[in-house]
Amino acid sequence: MHVNRIDHINLRTPLLEETLVFYERLLDLKRGRAAGMDQARNAWLYDPAGAPIVHVNMPDDGEQLLQGNDSGRIHHVALDCVGHDETMAKITDMGLDYSTNFIEEIGLRQIFVLDPNGVRLELNFRAGN
């Protein structure tokens, strides 16, 4: 047994629509059906090839959520991306706070941004992307 890659992330949030719009707008993900699930409380976001990337769902009634910007033990989610300049333009257009980093040794440009739930995204752009 071995792991090929992370398949998708799941965000459990009462901010369902805001979260879906954020990921659709910033990452060009497309909203789709959540097979076998309550469509009013669940949605999937897919990449252009149809691969699931983000599952967004509402918490169960009475479910206790973390407070403030505490996202639990996960510090961030890193995504391998293309289109650095386009992404920077979207971030500016959306008025989002962000920070950047460049790891010259491996030619990696990084953009760090928070989603509506306080989840830190690390958007990674390899040389030429």
C-alpha distance (Angstrom), angle and dihedral (degrees) to the residues before:
residue distance angle dihedral
M1 . . .
H2 3.80 . .
V3 3.78 137.0 .
N4 3.81 115.8 -114.5
R5 3.82 97.5 -169.8
I6 3.77 142.1 -44.0
D7 3.79 106.8 -69.1
H8 3.81 101.1 -155.8
I9 3.78 144.0 -38.9
N10 3.79 126.5 -115.7
L11 3.79 122.1 -143.5
R12 3.78 116.5 -165.9
T13 3.79 107.9 -161.8
P14 3.79 143.6 144.7
L15 3.84 85.1 -138.5
L16 3.80 93.0 77.1
E17 3.80 99.8 148.7
E18 3.82 95.7 38.7
T19 3.80 90.5 50.3
L20 3.81 93.4 48.3
V21 3.81 92.4 49.0
F22 3.82 91.6 48.2
Y23 3.81 93.9 54.3
E24 3.80 93.4 40.6
R25 3.78 92.1 51.7
L26 3.80 101.1 39.2
L27 3.81 101.1 36.2
D28 3.83 101.3 25.9
L29 3.79 90.8 -122.4
K30 3.80 117.3 159.3
R31 3.79 122.9 -129.9
G32 3.80 116.2 -124.2
R33 3.77 145.0 165.8
A34 3.75 122.5 -65.2
A35 3.81 98.5 -136.3
G36 3.79 113.8 -134.4
M37 3.82 92.5 4.7
D38 3.80 137.2 102.9
Q39 3.83 101.9 -85.6
A40 3.82 92.3 -153.0
R41 3.82 90.9 59.8
N42 3.83 102.7 32.2
A43 3.78 139.9 49.1
W44 3.77 136.8 166.4
L45 3.78 126.0 -140.9
Y46 3.80 115.5 -148.1
D47 3.79 134.2 -164.8
P48 3.84 120.2 -123.5
A49 3.82 90.5 -88.8
G50 3.82 90.9 56.0
A51 3.80 96.5 -107.0
P52 3.82 114.8 144.2
I53 3.79 111.6 -114.0
V54 3.83 107.7 162.1
H55 3.81 129.7 22.8
V56 3.80 111.5 -162.9
N57 3.77 119.9 -168.3
M58 3.78 140.1 166.0
P59 3.81 118.1 -111.3
D60 3.79 117.8 -107.4
D61 3.80 116.5 -94.3
G62 3.80 108.0 -80.7
E63 3.80 93.5 11.7
Q64 3.80 112.3 149.9
L65 3.81 112.5 -124.9
L66 3.78 128.1 -161.2
Q67 3.79 113.6 -98.3
G68 3.79 129.3 -120.1
N69 3.80 118.1 -16.2
D70 3.81 94.0 -23.7
S71 3.80 107.1 127.4
G72 3.78 93.4 175.3
R73 3.78 123.0 -118.5
I74 3.81 95.0 -26.7
H75 3.81 107.8 92.7
H76 3.81 97.5 -172.4
V77 3.77 146.6 -20.8
A78 3.80 115.6 -122.8
L79 3.79 119.6 -151.8
D80 3.80 126.8 -168.1
C81 3.81 103.8 -131.5
V82 3.79 144.6 177.7
G83 3.80 127.1 -151.7
H84 3.81 104.1 53.7
D85 3.81 96.8 174.0
E86 3.81 93.0 44.9
T87 3.81 89.9 49.8
M88 3.81 92.1 50.1
A89 3.82 89.3 51.4
K90 3.81 90.6 51.6
I91 3.80 92.0 48.8
T92 3.80 90.2 51.4
D93 3.80 91.7 45.9
M94 3.82 90.7 50.0
G95 3.83 91.3 49.1
L96 3.80 92.6 -126.1
D97 3.79 124.8 163.5
Y98 3.78 111.0 -122.8
S99 3.77 144.5 160.3
T100 3.78 130.8 -149.9
N101 3.75 138.2 -149.3
F102 3.79 134.1 -172.8
I103 3.79 122.7 -155.8
E104 3.78 100.0 -161.7
E105 3.80 95.0 -173.7
I106 3.82 91.4 67.4
G107 3.82 99.7 21.7
L108 3.81 93.3 -115.9
R109 3.80 121.1 155.8
Q110 3.80 115.5 -164.7
I111 3.79 133.1 -166.1
F112 3.81 119.8 -167.0
V113 3.81 119.0 -159.1
L114 3.82 136.2 158.0
D115 3.79 122.7 -125.1
P116 3.85 120.9 -139.0
N117 3.83 89.4 -85.1
G118 3.81 96.3 53.0
V119 3.82 93.2 -102.7
R120 3.80 109.0 149.5
L121 3.80 113.9 -131.9
E122 3.78 120.8 -158.9
L123 3.80 106.9 -158.5
N124 3.81 108.4 -162.6
F125 3.81 123.2 -159.8
R126 3.79 117.0 -172.7
A127 3.82 121.2 -151.4
G128 3.80 109.5 -61.8
N129 3.81 94.1 19.2
